[in-house]
Amino acid sequence: MSVPARRRRKPRAAPGRGHPRVQVSLQRRVRSWSPTRRDLTRWASVAAGSGASGRELGVCVVGAPESRRLNARFRGLDAPTNVLSFNSVALAHAPAGGARTLGELVICPRVLRAEARAQDKSLKAHWAHLVVHGTLHLLGYDHERTADARRMERREIAVLRRLGFANPYRSL
């Protein structure tokens, strides 16, 4: 009697390799260095985990005036900011029901660059942190209350470690 051959399972691709879990569309409105769409996709995919499989994420890179305008309009703060997160419900152009759209991140490289210098971090590491941070906001994480902030920071640290980056809060 022969033993049937065991079927080998294909190894599962890590998020961001092969078929990314999150599809990122990148729009650059300023001439400034920003990571590749591939890096952004990997960072957002690892942050989102399997819960966001097949979802779409918009990343818009803007100048300080646009960041300031959006921050004033949506957060009541009259200053440019590093990253703003808009979930699919808040997006006017979201598809009906927002089923496939995770949301949009609006990132200001000028603010991000100044923060990276002030915190003595590499520009790429700070970009990764803010993409992870913004993606977690889109998934419902928040840092308004102390317990929520600790939970979000633990998740950020774990995701960034998995991506090969140091704890972003260690130097603060």
RODO-2510 file (C-alpha; in nm, 4 decimals, decimal comma):
residues 172
     n   res          X          Y          Z
     1     m     0,0000     0,0000     0,0000
     2     s     0,1506     0,3313    -0,0997
     3     v     0,1342     0,6395     0,1145
     4     p    -0,0097     0,9420    -0,0640
     5     a     0,2380     1,2215    -0,1153
     6     r     0,1929     1,5112     0,1234
     7     r     0,1004     1,8335    -0,0388
     8     r     0,3391     2,1099     0,0427
     9     r     0,1870     2,4399     0,1306
    10     k     0,3313     2,7478    -0,0266
    11     p     0,5018     2,9668     0,2290
    12     r     0,2936     3,2686     0,3160
    13     a     0,4386     3,5910     0,1825
    14     a     0,5265     3,8468     0,4436
    15     p     0,3150     4,1620     0,4269
    16     g     0,4573     4,3938     0,1681
    17     r     0,6218     4,1122    -0,0292
    18     g     0,4545     3,9387    -0,3172
    19     h     0,0946     4,0536    -0,2880
    20     p     0,0703     4,3425    -0,0423
    21     r    -0,2130     4,3345     0,2035
    22     v    -0,2793     4,7081     0,1682
    23     q    -0,2783     4,8756    -0,1723
    24     v    -0,1198     5,2209    -0,1489
    25     s    -0,1800     5,5041    -0,3911
    26     l     0,0743     5,7822    -0,3584
    27     q     0,0199     6,1426    -0,4558
    28     r     0,3050     6,3921    -0,4240
    29     r     0,2017     6,7577    -0,4214
    30     v     0,5449     6,8921    -0,3246
    31     r     0,8972     6,8299    -0,4474
    32     s     1,0525     6,6773    -0,1414
    33     w     1,2040     6,3425    -0,0634
    34     s     0,9550     6,0799     0,0383
    35     p     0,9869     5,7015     0,0610
    36     t     0,8938     5,4808    -0,2299
    37     r     0,5409     5,3519    -0,2668
    38     r     0,6869     5,0079    -0,2009
    39     d     0,8200     5,1166     0,1417
    40     l     0,4938     5,2920     0,2272
    41     t     0,3008     4,9793     0,1288
    42     r     0,5180     4,7546     0,3431
    43     w     0,4970     4,9803     0,6483
    44     a     0,1185     5,0247     0,6222
    45     s     0,0647     4,6537     0,5533
    46     v     0,2596     4,5401     0,8582
    47     a     0,0795     4,7992     1,0738
    48     a    -0,2616     4,6937     0,9435
    49     g    -0,2030     4,3202     0,9739
    50     s    -0,4402     4,0709     0,8200
    51     g    -0,7469     4,2733     0,9178
    52     a    -0,6939     4,5144     0,6312
    53     s    -0,6259     4,2612     0,3569
    54     g    -0,7123     4,4071     0,0172
    55     r    -0,7937     4,7519     0,1537
    56     e    -0,6779     5,0701    -0,0158
    57     l    -0,4787     5,3482     0,1491
    58     g    -0,4121     5,6878    -0,0020
    59     v    -0,0928     5,8693     0,0951
    60     c    -0,0763     6,2349     0,0001
    61     v     0,2500     6,4270     0,0489
    62     v     0,1769     6,7982     0,0926
    63     g     0,3486     7,1251     0,1705
    64     a     0,3244     7,3123     0,4995
    65     p     0,0502     7,5555     0,3821
    66     e    -0,1833     7,2707     0,2841
    67     s    -0,1025     7,0769     0,6018
    68     r    -0,1756     7,3897     0,8082
    69     r    -0,5073     7,4482     0,6277
    70     l    -0,6216     7,0881     0,6795
    71     n    -0,5056     7,0823     1,0415
    72     a    -0,6983     7,4058     1,1121
    73     r    -1,0108     7,2796     0,9380
    74     f    -1,0259     6,9312     1,0877
    75     r    -0,8461     6,9659     1,4221
    76     g    -0,8803     7,3358     1,5028
    77     l    -0,5008     7,3792     1,5191
    78     d    -0,3546     7,6630     1,3115
    79     a    -0,0169     7,5047     1,2346
    80     p     0,1161     7,2451     0,9917
    81     t     0,1423     6,8939     1,1316
    82     n     0,3356     6,5787     1,0511
    83     v     0,0508     6,3430     0,9606
    84     l    -0,3268     6,3602     0,9390
    85     s    -0,5420     6,0487     0,9100
    86     f    -0,8779     6,0521     0,7354
    87     n    -1,0812     5,7337     0,7634
    88     s    -1,2955     5,6171     0,4729
    89     v    -1,6128     5,7636     0,6277
    90     a    -1,4563     6,1116     0,6310
    91     l    -1,3493     6,0957     0,2661
    92     a    -1,5861     6,2666     0,0271
    93     h    -1,4594     6,0509    -0,2613
    94     a    -1,4906     5,7191    -0,0795
    95     p    -1,6784     5,4493    -0,2700
    96     a    -2,0331     5,3771    -0,1563
    97     g    -2,0074     5,2104     0,1814
    98     g    -1,6314     5,2643     0,1880
    99     a    -1,5897     4,8874     0,1809
   100     r    -1,2438     4,8778     0,0241
   101     t    -1,1003     5,2106     0,1372
   102     l    -0,9045     5,2150     0,4620
   103     g    -0,8537     5,5903     0,4438
   104     e    -0,5954     5,8506     0,3594
   105     l    -0,2798     5,9797     0,5246
   106     v    -0,1732     6,3370     0,4547
   107     i     0,1950     6,3805     0,5374
   108     c     0,3985     6,7008     0,5472
   109     p     0,7675     6,6256     0,4794
   110     r     0,8824     6,9674     0,6034
   111     v     0,7375     6,9079     0,9504
   112     l     0,8519     6,5462     0,9482
   113     r     1,2082     6,6443     0,8535
   114     a     1,2280     6,9066     1,1311
   115     e     1,1006     6,6534     1,3878
   116     a     1,3482     6,3873     1,2744
   117     r     1,6364     6,6322     1,3157
   118     a     1,5130     6,7546     1,6559
   119     q     1,4694     6,3950     1,7796
   120     d     1,7990     6,2774     1,6257
   121     k     1,6255     6,0104     1,4150
   122     s     1,6833     5,9059     1,0577
   123     l     1,4365     6,0517     0,8109
   124     k     1,3347     5,7060     0,6895
   125     a     1,2726     5,5799     1,0454
   126     h     1,0537     5,8813     1,1225
   127     w     0,8585     5,8347     0,7982
   128     a     0,8022     5,4690     0,8885
   129     h     0,6839     5,5672     1,2364
   130     l     0,4343     5,8223     1,1052
   131     v     0,2957     5,5872     0,8405
   132     v     0,2509     5,3189     1,1081
   133     h     0,1018     5,5749     1,3496
   134     g    -0,1416     5,7092     1,0890
   135     t    -0,2420     5,3609     0,9742
   136     l    -0,3176     5,2598     1,3328
   137     h    -0,5416     5,5663     1,3684
   138     l    -0,7333     5,4495     1,0609
   139     l    -0,7803     5,1121     1,2299
   140     g    -0,9320     5,2753     1,5390
   141     y    -0,6305     5,3237     1,7638
   142     d    -0,6204     5,6503     1,9551
   143     h    -0,4078     5,8257     2,2144
   144     e    -0,6540     6,0620     2,3816
   145     r    -0,6617     5,8674     2,7086
   146     t    -0,3495     5,7399     2,8854
   147     a    -0,4440     5,3719     2,8603
   148     d    -0,5233     5,4082     2,4889
   149     a    -0,1952     5,5918     2,4293
   150     r     0,0024     5,3126     2,5980
   151     r    -0,1799     5,0495     2,3900
   152     m    -0,1123     5,2403     2,0675
   153     e     0,2546     5,3009     2,1548
   154     r     0,3063     4,9311     2,2329
   155     r     0,1596     4,8411     1,8933
   156     e     0,3742     5,1019     1,7151
   157     i     0,6902     4,9773     1,8856
   158     a     0,6120     4,6152     1,7964
   159     v     0,5345     4,6965     1,4316
   160     l     0,8431     4,9134     1,3922
   161     r     1,0619     4,6455     1,5518
   162     r     0,9238     4,3934     1,3016
   163     l     1,0143     4,6374     1,0234
   164     g     1,3690     4,6746     1,1581
   165     f     1,3345     5,0178     1,3199
   166     a     1,4187     5,1187     1,6767
   167     n     1,1657     5,2204     1,9411
   168     p     1,0650     5,5743     1,8362
   169     y     0,9788     5,6728     2,1922
   170     r     1,3080     5,5753     2,3499
   171     s     1,4821     5,9027     2,2634
   172     l     1,1908     6,1316     2,3546
***
